[in-house]
Amino acid sequence: MDKANTEKLIRKLIAGTYEEFCKNIVVFLEIYDKKTSFEELDSTCLREKLWKRLFYYLTDHIYIDQHHQCLAALRILSRDKTNLNDLINDDAIKIILQNASLTKICEEEQISCTIVTIESLKLLCNLLFNSVKVQQSQVLISSLPYLIDRIKNYTHNPYDVKLFDMRILFLLTALNTSTRDVIKTDLYGDVYLIEIIEEFTAENQNSEITVNKAEEITIVCEVLKVLFNLYIHSDDIGVEDQEKYNSLVLILYKLLTLKYSVQQDDLESHVVNLLTVIPYSCYTPIIQAVNSQDCKDVYQNMNMSAICVLLRFLDTRLECKTHLLENFSPIITALVRLVKSERIVRKYVRLQILPPLKDVMNRPEEGTTLRAKLCKLLTSPITELRDLVAELLFVLCKEKVSRMVKYTGYGNAAGMFANKGLLGRSQAETAYSSESEDSETEEYQKYKERINPVTGCLEHSKPNPLEGMTEEQKEYEALKLVKLIDKLTKEGVVRPCRIGDDGKPEPIEHVLELQNELPKQQCGRKDSDSE
């Protein structure tokens, strides 16, 4: 439909009779169903007039037959942020909430979920996403008790109602952080959300989750997203909260170990996100005592199935070539927190990522192992990702510089050592147990003395470039090198550094200053994991 006819249709909706409205609203919905912006409404206040007309019919019970059409039209129009804060007010929000059945506590037999309810919830989602005014609306926030009550009493509610209830909660807790405490502390909303996941895991504990459960999985994913928002700053907790988080982690363990044939990646992704905000003291239930001979992933008599799922998820994510930070950061963060909080998890994850070193012929970053994939990221230009990977590997190495050098090569780890002030200085005692978790393999022992600590692999003997030179020629080449470095320094290409007293690099004025530092910079290299 061309612009002239479109404007004509809009004007008929605004000024026509009710009968004309009923006919034209259907045409409007067909034409605008996929549109997200409406420039044609910018002239002569058409946008304001159309919103006003739709709410006029929506407010009057006489026109109840067209309420779902009005709400659908408003849902489409609310995709466009233009003047949205001016178009919506408290009275309009009250009308939408009333149609969404969110203005009173309903007994189970009174709960009615119709197409009007669903369209109202969809409209609320759009308004929350696009309007700061709606996000801060006290009228909307005052409806939270009714929303939480409906969630608490979910029985035969339609899938769409559950879905958009959760999305409203997600958007509200994401965009208005003050609502998080209201939902958690005042309304115990997180408890009811956890019950939804618990019920899902209980029902599916002994069966494979197939395509007919897709809608249930989607709801669980939405619940996990809301819980992430509610718990995003939750490290300081009391005894009661400790029990709640422990119960939640146990449920997450069960979620991870269920058998899926659909949406497994989505679910695992949301579980991983939630694991990143669990308090450090509450990760213990992620591993369980072995209670079945069928368990394949056993370490020190503990069931490591959930950890195996997380490691497999990490391996899959590391294959991504785009959006690296978004894809890698959550799972690596979750693993960092897990290995820091649970010793047995650290030991097990270390065996999977940094097993006893056998391959000394290839550089640490070469290959398809988890170790290789992570070592590649140690030199990533994305500093946040690089530092996160370095932290994981460093913790797996019990925060020992010598062990980190052994498994990653000094070149890959130098950036982290510099950031942590670990260059050229003796390392303080770490908080890890002193018992050995690895003895050197025969392969490593055989080539140990020929391994280049910078590259982390065996280097075959090379001819000495200074062989056959006189002392004068050697001195000439050395001075030539000094001049080249000095030139690069003056041009700002490189900045020679020495290691300061804090173990971090500090710039120098001239390369000859390095000569005075040589005696202090010499330090022995300890390779053994058995120290």
N, C-alpha and C positions, 0 to 999 in steps of 0.2 A: 504494500500500500504506500502511495507517494505521500509527501509531506502535507499536501493540501487536504487529502482525504483523511489522513491521520488526525490533523487538527480538527477537522469537521466531526470526526468520531468523538474526540475528547469533548468538544463543545456540546454534543448531543448528550453525553453522559452527565455533563454538568447542569445543563439547562432543560433537558428533555423531560418528558413525563416518566412516571415510574415504569409504564409498559415499555417505553422506548429504552429506558435504562436496562431493563431485564434482557432485552434483545442485544443491546450494544455492549453490555459488559462481557458477554460470551465472546464477541468478536475481539474486544480489547484483550482478553486473556489469551486468545489464540495468537494474536499478533505480537504481544509483548512478552510472551512466556519465557523466552530465552534472553531478553535484553537486560542490560545492567545499567544503562544510562539513558536519560530521556531529555536531550537538548530541546526537543520540540515543545517541552512544557515550560521553557524558560521565558517565553513571551507572554505578555498581558496576564501575568499571575495565574496561568492555567494550572500550574502545579498546586498552588495553594487552594484554588477553587475545587480541583478534583479531589484532593485529600478531604476537604470540608464536606463535599457531597457524599463521599464514601462513608464518612463517619456519621453523616446525617441518617443514612439508611441503616447503618450498623447499630445506631443507638435506639432506634424505634423497633419495638417487638412486632409491630404490624408487618414489617418487611423481613421477617425471620427467614423466609424462603431464600432470600438473597444474601443472607449474612455470610455464608461461606464464600460466595463470589466476591463480596466486598473485601473480605479478609485476604482472599487470594490476590486481588488487585493491589491492596496495600502492601502485601508481601513483596510483590514485584516492584512496586514503586520504592519501597524501602531499601532496595539494592543501591540506589543512587543517593549519595551523601548530600547532594545539593540542598541547602536550606533545611536539612532534616531536623536539626535542633530547634528550628523555628516552627516546623510543621507539627511537632509532637509536644504534647503537654500532659500534665498529670491526669486530666479528665480522660484524655485519649488512652493513656496507659491503663487507667481503671477499667475502661470498656474492654480493652484487649484482655486484661487479666480475668475479667468476668467471663468472657467467652472461652478462656483457656481453663476455666474451672479452678481458678487460683485465688478466690476471694473469701473462701470459708473452708472450715474443716468438714469433710464429708464422711458420712458413714459408708461402709463398703457398698451397701446396696444402693446408695445415692450417687455413687460415682458414675458419671456418664461421659464417655469419651467418643465424641462424634467427629465428623469431618470439620466442623466448626472449631472444636478443641484443637485439632491438629494444625489447622491453618493459623490459628491464633498463636500457637507455640512457635511455628515457623516464622511468623511475623516478629515475634519477640526476639528470636535469634538474630534476625537481620537488624532490628533496631539496636540491640545490644552491641552488635559488631560495628555498626556504623555511627552510632550517636553517643557522644560523651554524656549528654544530658540524660539519656536513658540509663546509662551505666551507673550514674550517681543518683538516680531517682529513688527517693525515699518510699514512694508508692510501690515501686517494684520490689525494693528490699523488704518492705513490710509484708510482701506475699511469700517470703521464704518459708515461714512456718507451714503454710498450706502446701507448698511444693515438697518440702521434706516429709510432711505427713502422707502425701500421696506416694512418695517413694517408699516410705516405711510399710505401706499397705498394698504394694504391688501384688496383684493376683492375676487377673485375666485382662489387664490393661493391654491395649493394642501396642504393637512394636513401635509404631511411630510416636506414640505418646511417651513411651520410655526413652526413646532415642532423643527426642527434642527436650524432654525434661532434663536429661543429662547434659545436653549441649547448652542449655540455658545456664545450668549450674557451672559448667566449665567456663563459659564466656564471662559470667558474673564474677567468679573467683579469680579469673585471669586479669580482668580489666578493672575491677574494683577490689583491691586487696583487703579493704576493711570488712568485706563480707566473709572472709575466711574464718575469722574468730567467731562471728555470729553463727555460722553453720556448724563449726566444730564444738565450740564451748556452750553456746546457748541452746542449740537445737540437736546436738549429737548426730548431726547429719553424716559424719564420717563413719559412725558405727553402723548406720543403716546401709550405707554404700558397701562397706566391707561384707555385710551379711549377704548382699546380692552376689558377690564373688564367691563367698563361701558356699552358698547354695549351689552355684554352678559347678564348683569343683566336686562337691559331694555327689551330685547327680551323675557326673561323668567320670568318676574315679576309675571305674572298671570297664569302660567302653571307649571305642575310638570316636572322636568327634568328627562327624562328617558334615556334608554340605547342608543337611537339614538343621544343623545347629548354627548356621552362619549368623542369623540374626541375634542369637544369644551371645555369640562371641563379640559381635559389634557392640552390644550393650556393655559387656564386660570391659571392652577397650575404652568405651566412653567413661565408665566408672573409674578406671585406672587413671585416666586423664584428670578427672576431677580430684581424685585423691592426691595426685602429684601437686596440684595447685594448693590444696589444703595443707600439705606437709612440707612445703618447699623450704621453710626455715624452722626446722624442728629438732635441732640437736640438744637443746636444753629441755629435758622432760622430767616429769615426776614418776613416781612408782606406778600409778594407775596407767599413765601413758605408756610406760615401759611394757606393761602386760599387753596393751592394745597393739603396740608395734610388733611385739613378738608374735602375737596371733596373726597379724597381717603378713609377716614374713613367712610364717608357716603356710599360709594360704597361697602366697606367691610361689613357694616351693612346690606346692601341689599343682598350681597352674602350669609351671614350667615343665613338670614331669608328666602331664597328661599326654595322651596320644592324639595328634591332630592330623587331619587330611586337608583342612582348609584354614586359611587366615592365620597360620602359625606365626609367620614373620611379623604381622601386625601386632598380635597379642604379645609376643616376646619383646617387641620394641617398646611397648607401653609398660611392661613389667620392668624392663631395664631402666626406663626413665624413672619409675617409681623407686627402684632400688637406689638411685642416686641421692634420694632425699631421706632415706631411712637413717635414724640416728646410729652412730657407730656402735653403740652398746647393744643393738637389737638384731644383729645379723645372724646370731647363732642358729636359729631354726632353719636357715637355708641349707644346712646339712643335717641329716638324720641318721640315727643308728640303723644298721642293716637289719631288716626284719624279714628278709626273704632271700632264698637261695637264687632267685631269678635276677637279682640285682647284678648288673655287669660292671658298674662304675663304683668300685669299692676302694677305699684308701683308709688304712688304719681302722678297719671295722666300721667305717662311716660311709653312708650312701652319698656319693658325690654327683648324682644324676643331674641335679639342678645346675651345678657348676659346669658340668660337661655341656649342658645346653647353652649356657652363657658363653663358653669358649667356642662352641660351634657357631653361635651367633656372631661372635667377634670375627671368626675366620671368614664368615660370609660377608660381613660388613667391610672387611679389609679388601674385598674384591671391588668395591665401589670406586669409580673413577671421577665422580663429580660430587659436589657438596660434601667434601671430606670431613669438615669439622662437624657438620650436622649428623653425618652417618657414624663417625668414629667416636666422637666425644662422649655420648651417654654410656656406651658399653665399657669404654676404657675407664671412665670415672667410676662406674659401678664396681668394676674389678679392683681398682685402686682402693676403694673404700672397703671392699670385702677382704682383700689380702692384708690390709692394715689392721682390720678388726679381729680377724680369725686366723690364728697361727696355722691350723691344719689346712685351711683354704689356701693360705700363702704357699705352704709346702707342696700342696697338690698342683696348684696353678703353675708353680715354678717347674715342676716336673713336665708339665705339658708344654710350656712356652720355652723354658731354658733347661732342657734335659742335659744330663752329663755330656760334655762336649766330645764329639767324635769327628765331626767334619771340620778339619783344620785346613783343608785345601782351598776352600772358598771363603770369600769375605762374609761376614755376618749378615749383610744385607742381601746376599745373593741366594736365590732359591725360593721355594714356595711354602716353607714352614712358617709357623706363627712367629718364631724368632726373626726370621728373615724379613717378613712383612712389617713387623714392628720396628726393626732396625732401620729399614728404609725411611720410616717416618721421623727418625731422630735428626735428619737433615732437612726436614720439610720447611718450606718458607712460611708455613702457617705456624707462628710461634706458639700459639695456645695449644695446638695439637701436638707439636713437637715436645713441649714441656710436659704435657699429660702422659705421653708415651714414655718419656724418660723417667717420669715419676713411677710409673708402673714397673718398669724394668729395674729401676734402682731399688725399689722395695723388695722385688723378687730376689735381688742380689743381697738382701739384708743390709742395704745401704752401705755396702763396702765398695770402695773405689776399685780395688784390685779385681774383685769379682766382676764388676760392671765392665771393666776394661777387657777382661778375658772373654766375656760373652758378646760384647758389642763392638769392641775395638775403641781405642782412645779417640780416634778421629770422630767417630759418631757420637761419643759421649762428652766430648770436650765442652760443648756449649752448656750442658747441664752442670758439669763440674765448675765451670766459670760462674754460672748463676748462683750456685750453692757455696761458692768460696772454697772449693775443694782442690784447687790447683796448687801443686807444689808445697803442700803442708801436711803434717801428720794428722790423721783423721781421729776425731774423738770416738770414744766407745759408743756403739749403737745399742738400742734397747732390745735387740733380738737375742735369742738364746745362742749360746756358744757352740752347741753341738753341731757336728757336721751334717749337712744334708746331701753331700755329694763327694765322692772321691774321684780323683782324676782317672780318666779312661786310659787304656793302653795306647790308643791312637794319640791322645793329647800328650802323654808322657814321652812318647817316642819323638815327637817333633817340637816339644815345648821350647827348647832353646832357640829354635829357628823361626818361631812365630813372631811376626812383626806386631808389637802391641798397638801400633797406630791403626793398621788395617785390620788386625784381629785374625790374620790367617798366615799360613806358611808362605814364606818368600824364598824362592830359590836363589842360590848364590849368584851375584852379579859381578861383573868385572869392576875393579876399582878404577874410577875415572881419573884418579890422581896418580895412578901407577905410571912410572917412567918419567914423571915430572921432577925437575930440580926443585929445591926449596924456594928459589927465587920465583919460579913459575907458579908454584902453589900460592905464594904470597901475593903474586900479581892477580891470580884468579880470585883470591879471597877479597882483595881490595876492590876488584871490579864488581864483585857481588855486593859489597857494602855500598858502593856508589849507586848501583842500580836500585837497591832498597831505599837508599836515601832520596833518590829522585822520585820514586813512587810515593814516599812519605810526604815530600814537599808538595807534590801534585794532589795529595789527598786521596790517592787510590787505596793505600793501605795505612794502617796506624800501628806501628810496632809497639808491643806492650811488654811489660815485665809483670811478674806476679807480686801483688802487694801483700802487706802483712795480714790482710783479711782473706787471703787465698783467692782473690779475684784479680783479673787483669787490670792494669792501669797503664795509660799511654806514657811513652817516653819522648823526650825531645830529639834524641839522636840515637841511631842504631848502636853506636859504640858504647852506650850505657849498658847494653846487654852484656858486654864483656865482664863488667864488674859484678853482674848478678849470677854468672855461671856457677860459682861454688855453691851458692845457696839454692840454686834450682835443681841441682842433682839430687835425685831421690831414687831409692831402690824400687824394684817392681816385684810385688808378691803375687804369684799366680794361683796358688793353691786354694781350692775351695775348702780345704780341711782345716784352715786356721780358725 
